[in-house]
Amino acid sequence: MRHRVDEFLSASERTQRLGNLPMGRGRQLAVWQNSHDEIQYSATRGHVFSLYLNGGSGTRRVDGKVKSGAPATLCVFPEGHSSEWQINETFRFVHLYVADELLRSAFSQVHEKDARQLDIDERTFVDPGALEQPMRAMAQATLTGDIMSAEAGFADLVAALGHQLVALKGGLTRRAIREVSDWVNAHIAEDIKLSDLAQLAGLSEFHFHRMFRQSCGMAPHAWVTQMRLMRAKDMLTSESMAQIALACGFSSQGHFIRRFKDQYGVTPGQYLRLAC
């Protein structure tokens, strides 16, 4: 059984979790402080983006890829990552933990590209470039419990991931994905069927389901639910829960609230309070 990086950190008596912010659907943020410690990660679950906030010069990777850290540097641990670290000075860092399917589906929606084109390669103590500002924004949001700012930071991070792509063949075309997205947005309050979407792409239901999952990183029904929730989130300040459920195609208010909590880690009411 694979463990997440934060589980390895939590097992150390010298590591302090200064802030924690669940974002739902396999996304979580944490701000850590560590000092004079040794940490080992082994075959980790999910991807990790790590930015050193304060300090870091006393941190070294010692598992054959010996390298010393520095303030404001970035590390990326792809799923299945293993490494060993030695910490000789106090430093603080922020971690974004994100499930592979969620990251790829977000990438596909933002860049309108096949999710398999996202290249999540291992990085150790690199210049964060365009990822620094989103990571710092998510760190601040973690410490203040501001989930909306955290989501904005996550969106900015995904937007900055489009520069390294893997060439692929097959899957849905960009035009087909856009047409499906436009159709779903126009019929969001209705009972959307797989056959509706397959017809738009001119494919059988079986082939559409398979090719959509390859291209977008998630099944069509999960993707439609995500679009419903994105629409619902924009309506929270202006409509009642019952009205939102009806307008966004949920079977009931309770169904909407359950799906919202699955996606974002909090109920709609809690989300509004955190946003204030």
C-alpha positions, 0 to 999 in steps of 0.5 A: 500500500502506498503512502502520501508524503504527508504521512511520512512527514507526520511520522517524524517527531521533529516535523511540525504541521503549521497549517492544513487545508483539505480542498476535496477530491484528492487535493490538500495543502500543508505548511510544515516546519522541520529541523535536524531530521532525516526523512525518507519517502518510498513509492509515494501516492499522488503528486507533490509540489513543494516550495521552500518558504523560509530557509532550506540551505541546510537541507540535502537530498542524500539518496544518490542524487546528492544536492543541497537546497536553498530558499525559494526553490521548488521540488516536484515528487511524481507519484511513485517517488522515493528519496532520502533527505537530511535536514541540518537547519530549521526551515519552512515549506508548503506542500500541495498534494494532488491525485493524478486523475484530478491534476490531469483532468484540471490540466485538460480543462484549462489547456484543452489538451489530452491529459496524457500530454502533461509531463510530471517529471521529478525536480529537486531544488529548481527555480520555481519560475511561474509556479512560485506565486501560486505556491506562495498564495496557497501557503498563505491560504493554508495558514489563514484557512482561505479555501477560495484563495487556495483554489485560485492558487491551484488554478494558477498552478495548473495554468503554468503547467502547459510548457512541457508536453508529451506528444500523443496520438489518438483520443478526442480532438480539441474541437470535440472536447470544446463542443462537448463542453459547450453543450454541457454548459448549455444543458447543465440543468438537464439530465445529461446522458452518455449517449448525448455526449457520444453523439456530439463526437460521432462515436459509440458510447463505449468508444466515447467513454474510453477516448474521453477518459484518455483525453480528459483524465476522468470519466465523462460522468465525473467530468459533468458533475465537476462542471455542475459543481463549478456552476453551483459554486458561482451561484452560492452568494445569490441563490438558495441551495434548492434553487442551485440544485435545480439549476445545476442538474442535481436530483435534490438539495441533499444530492447537491450538498453531498457532491459539493462536499466530496469535491471541495471537502466542505459543505456549501455553507462552510465554503461560504463562511470560509470565503468571507 
